[in-house]
């Protein structure tokens, strides 16, 4: 704190001038600080500005960045569930059409040729099911081959350990009460896909849609009188199982939607906390800048006047 000391008639040490100079330096430093804060928009530009605030804001910034990464991960997981659900919806529609063909074939009013034609048409639909299964891919991995499982980081504990959600589409997942998550029909493809089995489709053992192509005038096979009822029942069960898998994924997506909303809210709140600690109040800084500029000008004038004091004593030697 400066003290008003005149120094009397001593001119070797000009205390008033030094006080004015010190006040000028303080005002200039504060002006520089205010200008820095106004130009950067930040109250804390280095640890020296606020030691505790610097640590707190940096910790909050690090967590906020992690939450943004978790939000991206949540979005990726939602993409997996959405892509898979869309494919399952298409498979469901195709199975309904195949079941309808089987139901029509069960009518005694149809002849052999009509039943064969229905089977061949249904087989084309089953080929489309295989195409959908093979083309349902995310991140270079097949989603409907019965071996997909992925863990997605959607949050963090206080010690930064991971909070994860599992999207399990493996054949052994019992959450959706389907014995098999395998939707492969093609024997070659199924052989390369872990868990593949041509005689088990959508959790229905013995349902082989490839056998639709085996229906002929000499052997109606699964469209024959003795087998068509079993075929219809198996297709109905397959449709139900496809819907169970879609429902399982729908539940996960609902949770992911909720988590995305939570993360967006948390990111906003953390940003607000960081802003409160780190950002400059422009109005306050501008007011302080004006005050310091006035003090700077006053100190300059005072310094000029104090430097004139020694010359006044020269009158004593005239």
Long-range contacts (C-beta under 8 A, 24 or more apart in sequence): 9-313, 11-309, 11-310, 11-313, 14-306, 14-307, 14-309, 14-310, 16-302, 16-306, 16-309, 17-303, 17-306, 17-307, 17-309, 19-306, 20-299, 20-302, 20-303, 20-305, 20-306, 21-299, 21-303, 23-295, 23-299, 23-302, 24-296, 24-299, 24-300, 24-303, 27-292, 27-293, 27-295, 27-296, 27-299, 28-296, 30-288, 30-292, 31-289, 31-292, 31-293, 31-296, 34-285, 34-286, 34-288, 34-289, 34-292, 35-289, 37-280, 37-285, 38-280, 38-282, 38-285, 38-286, 38-289, 40-280, 41-279, 41-280, 41-282, 42-278, 42-279, 42-280, 43-277, 43-278, 43-279, 43-280, 43-281, 44-277, 44-278, 50-277, 53-277, 53-278, 56-277, 57-274, 57-277, 57-278, 60-270, 60-273, 60-274, 60-277, 61-274, 63-156, 63-270, 64-267, 64-270, 64-271, 64-274, 66-156, 66-160, 67-155, 67-156, 67-263, 67-266, 67-267, 67-270, 68-267, 69-153, 70-153, 70-154, 70-155, 70-156, 70-163, 70-263, 71-260, 71-263, 71-264, 71-267, 73-152, 73-153, 73-154, 74-152, 74-154, 74-256, 74-259, 74-260, 74-263, 75-260, 76-139, 76-152, 77-150, 77-152, 77-154, 77-165, 77-167, 77-252, 77-256, 78-253, 78-256, 78-257, 78-260, 79-138, 80-138, 80-143, 80-150, 80-167, 81-167, 81-249, 81-250, 81-252, 81-253, 81-256, 82-253, 83-136, 83-138, 83-143, 84-136, 84-143, 84-144, 84-169, 84-249, 85-246, 85-249, 85-250, 85-253, 87-132, 87-133, 87-135, 87-136, 87-143, 87-144, 88-144, 88-242, 88-243, 88-245, 88-246, 88-249, 89-246, 90-132, 91-129, 91-132, 91-133, 91-183, 91-202, 91-242, 92-239, 92-242, 92-243, 92-246, 94-125, 94-126, 94-128, 94-129, 94-132, 95-129, 95-202, 95-235, 95-238, 95-239, 95-242, 96-239, 97-122, 97-125, 98-122, 98-125, 98-126, 98-209, 98-212, 98-235, 99-232, 99-235, 99-236, 99-239, 101-125, 102-222, 102-223, 102-228, 102-231, 102-232, 102-235, 103-232, 105-223, 105-228, 106-228, 106-229, 106-232, 112-217, 112-220, 113-217, 115-215, 115-220, 115-223, 116-215, 116-216, 116-217, 116-220, 116-223, 118-223, 119-212, 119-213, 119-215, 119-220, 119-221, 119-222, 119-223, 120-212, 120-213, 120-215, 122-209, 122-212, 123-209, 123-210, 123-212, 123-213, 126-185, 126-209, 126-210, 126-212, 127-185, 129-183, 129-185, 129-209, 130-184, 130-185, 130-186, 130-189, 132-183, 133-183, 133-184, 133-185, 133-189, 134-186, 134-189, 142-193, 143-169, 144-169, 144-181, 144-182, 144-183, 144-184, 145-182, 145-183, 145-184, 145-193, 145-194, 145-195, 145-196, 146-170, 146-171, 146-180, 146-181, 146-182, 146-183, 146-184, 146-193, 146-194, 146-195, 146-196, 147-171, 147-193, 147-194, 147-195, 154-256, 154-259, 154-263, 155-259, 155-263, 165-252, 165-255, 165-256, 165-259, 167-249, 167-252, 169-245, 170-195, 171-195, 173-248, 175-248, 176-241, 176-244, 176-245, 176-247, 176-248, 177-244, 178-202, 178-203, 178-241, 178-244, 178-245, 179-203, 179-205, 181-245, 185-209, 185-210, 186-210, 201-238, 202-237, 202-238, 202-241, 202-242, 203-237, 203-238, 203-241, 204-234, 204-237, 204-238, 204-241, 206-234, 207-234, 207-235, 207-237, 207-238
